[in-house]
Amino acid sequence: MNWLLTAFAESAAGAEVPEVNSFYLFLVQFGPLILIFVLMYFILIRPQRKKEKQTREMIENAIVGDKVITIGGIAGKIINIKDDEFTIESGNERTKVTIKKWAVKEVDKPISD
């Protein structure tokens, strides 16, 4: 960008070369790049963090009797909670499966009367 301003200044016969503010040149060169990073943060990163926080809270607030769906698609009812594991009951034969909390995609609260 600087060479362009110099070329225009030299081409003008007898005209004074205007002083170019270095901060202005910085904004012209890096302003669009900074703007793209700011937009990427607000469009991609911030909503993802918000969703991760909601998922973490949902898993931490799960209690025995809640229905869960894992990231692998297994659906079941929580029958036991340990430190970082759930034991769920799934299927017609009431198969018991122990899963890690990070493998839970969704927690549904049971409908109480």
PLY file of the C-alpha trace (Angstrom):
ply
format ascii 1.0
element vertex 113
property float x
property float y
property float z
element edge 112
property int vertex1
property int vertex2
end_header
0.00 0.00 0.00
2.86 2.35 0.82
4.46 1.92 -2.62
1.14 2.83 -4.22
0.92 6.10 -2.32
4.53 6.91 -3.20
3.92 6.16 -6.89
0.93 8.49 -7.01
2.86 11.19 -5.18
5.82 10.95 -7.59
3.58 11.02 -10.64
2.07 14.35 -9.68
4.44 16.94 -11.14
5.38 19.57 -8.60
2.79 18.43 -6.08
3.74 18.03 -2.46
3.85 14.52 -1.07
1.22 14.29 1.66
2.34 12.79 4.93
0.68 9.46 5.50
-0.21 8.53 9.05
1.29 5.16 9.96
-1.77 4.27 12.05
-3.96 4.87 9.01
-1.76 2.56 6.93
-1.98 -0.08 9.66
-5.79 0.12 9.64
-5.97 -0.07 5.87
-3.68 -3.10 5.73
-4.77 -5.08 8.78
-8.25 -3.71 9.47
-10.11 -6.21 7.26
-8.14 -9.11 8.74
-8.93 -7.98 12.29
-12.58 -7.54 11.35
-12.72 -11.09 9.95
-11.30 -12.52 13.20
-13.80 -10.57 15.29
-16.69 -11.78 13.13
-15.43 -15.38 13.28
-15.36 -15.15 17.06
-18.95 -13.93 17.31
-20.30 -16.25 14.60
-18.46 -19.50 15.41
-16.55 -19.58 18.68
-18.90 -17.79 21.09
-22.04 -19.83 20.26
-20.04 -23.07 20.48
-18.76 -22.18 23.95
-22.29 -21.29 25.04
-23.61 -24.63 23.80
-20.78 -26.54 25.52
-21.56 -24.76 28.78
-25.26 -25.66 28.52
-24.41 -29.30 27.77
-22.00 -29.45 30.73
-24.66 -28.02 33.07
-27.29 -30.41 31.69
-25.06 -33.43 32.34
-24.04 -32.25 35.82
-27.71 -31.71 36.78
-28.79 -35.18 35.60
-30.37 -37.36 38.28
-31.42 -41.00 38.55
-34.53 -41.55 36.45
-33.64 -39.07 33.69
-33.62 -40.28 30.12
-30.37 -39.85 28.19
-29.22 -40.20 24.61
-25.55 -40.91 23.95
-23.45 -39.61 21.08
-23.63 -43.13 19.66
-27.43 -43.06 19.60
-28.13 -45.33 22.58
-31.15 -44.16 24.55
-31.84 -45.22 28.10
-32.80 -44.29 31.63
-30.19 -43.44 34.29
-30.22 -45.99 37.10
-26.90 -45.16 38.79
-24.49 -42.21 38.85
-20.81 -42.43 39.78
-18.10 -39.76 39.57
-17.76 -39.57 35.79
-20.03 -42.43 34.72
-23.71 -43.16 34.27
-25.24 -46.61 34.32
-28.23 -46.63 32.01
-30.94 -49.15 31.35
-31.82 -49.57 27.70
-34.10 -51.66 25.51
-36.93 -54.13 26.15
-34.66 -56.54 27.98
-33.48 -53.75 30.28
-29.84 -54.08 29.33
-27.55 -52.16 31.68
-24.72 -50.18 30.12
-22.12 -48.04 31.88
-21.12 -44.94 29.92
-18.89 -41.95 30.54
-20.57 -38.59 31.13
-18.79 -37.04 28.14
-20.57 -39.54 25.88
-24.00 -38.11 26.74
-25.53 -35.94 24.03
-28.89 -35.11 25.57
-30.66 -35.42 28.92
-34.47 -35.43 29.08
-36.19 -34.96 32.40
-38.98 -37.47 33.02
-42.52 -36.11 32.94
-43.85 -35.98 36.49
-47.56 -35.95 37.27
0 1
1 2
2 3
3 4
4 5
5 6
6 7
7 8
8 9
9 10
10 11
11 12
12 13
13 14
14 15
15 16
16 17
17 18
18 19
19 20
20 21
21 22
22 23
23 24
24 25
25 26
26 27
27 28
28 29
29 30
30 31
31 32
32 33
33 34
34 35
35 36
36 37
37 38
38 39
39 40
40 41
41 42
42 43
43 44
44 45
45 46
46 47
47 48
48 49
49 50
50 51
51 52
52 53
53 54
54 55
55 56
56 57
57 58
58 59
59 60
60 61
61 62
62 63
63 64
64 65
65 66
66 67
67 68
68 69
69 70
70 71
71 72
72 73
73 74
74 75
75 76
76 77
77 78
78 79
79 80
80 81
81 82
82 83
83 84
84 85
85 86
86 87
87 88
88 89
89 90
90 91
91 92
92 93
93 94
94 95
95 96
96 97
97 98
98 99
99 100
100 101
101 102
102 103
103 104
104 105
105 106
106 107
107 108
108 109
109 110
110 111
111 112
